[in-house]
Amino acid sequence: MMISKETVSALNAQVGHEFGASMQYVAISSYFSQEGLPELAHHFQLQADEERAHAMKIVQYIVDADGSLQIPSIPSPRAGFKSAEEAVQLSLDWELKVTQQINDLMDLAIKQNEHLTRNFLEWFVTEQLEEVSSMDMLLRMIRRAGESGLMFVESHLARKIHGGTAETAAS
């Protein structure tokens, strides 16, 4: 095995966290669909797909490093939200938690002197900056718009997801 058993165990736990995040984003996507907000629903479906891809990236690393994959039990996601703000706040909180988990994995790789794992985790460290930043921005937009202004957020996401920003479209 190219990495320690302790690292494999921690990476297996992270696979569960990533799959859990994916399921939570599916639940949030469903909430937005039920609220008649298709762009927010689509945004969170894309987030769910991305989290699943993160889990699979870690799975492949474990396999490539000759570790033993053991996916942990994944708790049910939270369903039902009082507001769009509450749903997106949960998402930001989740991303902050995942950032700490990735930092803990990096700390372990450094402690274990596992250069391969450190190199592998660098991508996740950088990715978490984007994840937290974009979720924080979405939360701030929703707070500014308020529940009655969510169509402005929908419009922004539609431009972003389906064709770039208005500036890009005008070019």
C-alpha positions in Angstrom: 0.0 0.0 0.0 1.3 3.4 -1.0 -0.4 5.3 1.8 -0.9 4.5 5.5 -4.0 2.7 6.8 -4.8 5.8 8.9 -4.8 7.9 5.7 -7.0 5.4 3.9 -9.4 5.4 6.8 -9.6 9.2 6.7 -10.1 9.3 2.9 -12.8 6.7 3.2 -14.6 8.9 5.7 -14.2 11.8 3.3 -15.8 9.8 0.5 -18.8 9.5 2.8 -18.8 13.2 3.5 -18.7 14.0 -0.3 -21.6 11.6 -1.0 -23.5 13.1 1.9 -22.9 16.6 0.4 -24.2 15.3 -2.9 -27.4 14.0 -1.3 -27.9 17.2 0.7 -27.7 19.2 -2.5 -30.2 16.9 -4.2 -32.6 17.6 -1.3 -31.9 21.4 -1.6 -32.5 21.2 -5.4 -35.8 19.4 -4.7 -36.8 22.2 -2.3 -36.1 24.8 -4.9 -38.0 22.8 -7.5 -41.0 22.6 -5.2 -40.8 26.4 -4.6 -41.0 27.1 -8.4 -37.3 28.3 -8.6 -35.9 26.1 -11.5 -32.6 27.9 -11.8 -31.8 27.5 -8.1 -32.9 23.9 -8.4 -30.6 23.4 -11.4 -27.7 25.1 -9.6 -28.0 22.7 -6.7 -28.3 19.7 -9.0 -25.0 20.7 -10.6 -23.6 21.1 -7.1 -24.8 17.6 -6.3 -23.2 16.2 -9.4 -19.9 18.0 -8.5 -19.9 16.6 -5.0 -20.4 13.0 -6.4 -17.5 13.6 -8.7 -15.4 14.7 -5.8 -16.3 11.4 -4.0 -15.4 9.4 -7.0 -12.1 11.2 -7.4 -11.2 10.2 -3.9 -12.4 6.6 -4.5 -10.1 6.4 -7.5 -7.1 7.8 -5.5 -7.7 5.1 -2.8 -7.8 2.4 -5.4 -4.8 3.8 -7.3 -2.8 3.9 -4.0 -3.7 0.3 -3.3 -5.9 1.2 -0.3 -9.1 -0.6 0.7 -12.2 1.3 -0.1 -14.9 1.2 2.6 -17.6 3.7 2.1 -19.2 4.6 5.4 -22.9 4.9 6.2 -24.3 8.2 4.9 -26.8 10.0 7.1 -30.1 11.1 5.4 -30.0 14.7 4.2 -32.0 17.4 5.8 -35.3 18.0 3.9 -37.6 20.9 4.0 -36.5 24.5 4.6 -38.3 27.6 5.8 -36.7 29.8 3.2 -34.2 30.0 0.4 -31.8 31.7 2.8 -32.0 28.8 5.2 -31.3 26.3 2.4 -28.3 28.2 1.1 -27.0 28.9 4.6 -27.0 25.2 5.2 -25.0 24.8 2.0 -22.4 27.4 3.0 -22.1 25.8 6.5 -21.6 22.4 4.8 -18.9 23.8 2.5 -17.1 25.3 5.5 -17.3 22.0 7.2 -15.9 20.2 4.2 -13.1 22.7 4.0 -12.1 21.9 7.6 -12.3 18.1 6.7 -10.0 18.7 3.7 -7.6 20.7 5.9 -7.6 17.9 8.4 -6.8 15.4 5.6 -3.9 17.6 4.5 -2.6 17.9 8.1 -2.7 14.1 8.3 -0.8 13.7 5.0 1.8 16.2 6.2 2.1 14.4 9.6 2.4 11.0 7.8 4.9 12.5 5.4 2.8 11.2 2.5 3.8 13.4 -0.5 1.4 11.6 -2.9 -1.6 12.3 -0.8 -0.5 15.9 -0.2 -0.2 16.4 -3.9 -3.6 14.8 -4.5 -5.3 16.9 -1.8 -3.9 20.2 -3.2 -6.7 20.2 -5.8 -9.3 19.8 -3.1 -7.8 22.7 -1.1 -8.0 25.0 -4.1 -11.5 23.7 -5.0 -12.8 24.5 -1.5 -11.9 28.2 -1.9 -14.1 28.3 -5.0 -16.9 26.3 -3.3 -17.0 28.5 -0.2 -16.7 31.7 -2.1 -19.5 30.9 -4.6 -21.8 29.7 -1.9 -21.1 32.8 0.2 -21.9 35.0 -2.8 -25.1 33.2 -3.5 -26.2 33.6 0.1 -25.4 37.3 0.1 -27.4 37.7 -3.2 -30.4 35.9 -1.7 -30.2 38.0 1.5 -30.1 41.2 -0.6 -32.9 40.1 -2.9 -35.1 38.8 0.0 -37.8 36.2 -0.5 -39.8 38.5 -2.7 -36.8 39.2 -5.0 -35.7 35.6 -5.7 -36.6 36.0 -9.4 -33.6 38.3 -9.6 -31.4 35.5 -8.3 -33.1 33.2 -10.8 -32.3 35.6 -13.6 -28.7 35.9 -12.5 -28.3 32.1 -12.4 -30.0 31.6 -15.8 -27.4 34.0 -17.4 -24.5 32.4 -15.5 -25.5 28.8 -16.2 -27.1 29.0 -19.6 -25.0 31.4 -21.5 -22.6 33.5 -19.5 -23.2 36.9 -18.0 -25.0 39.6 -19.9 -21.6 41.2 -20.6 -20.5 38.0 -22.3 -23.7 37.7 -24.3 -23.3 41.3 -25.5 -19.7 40.6 -26.8 
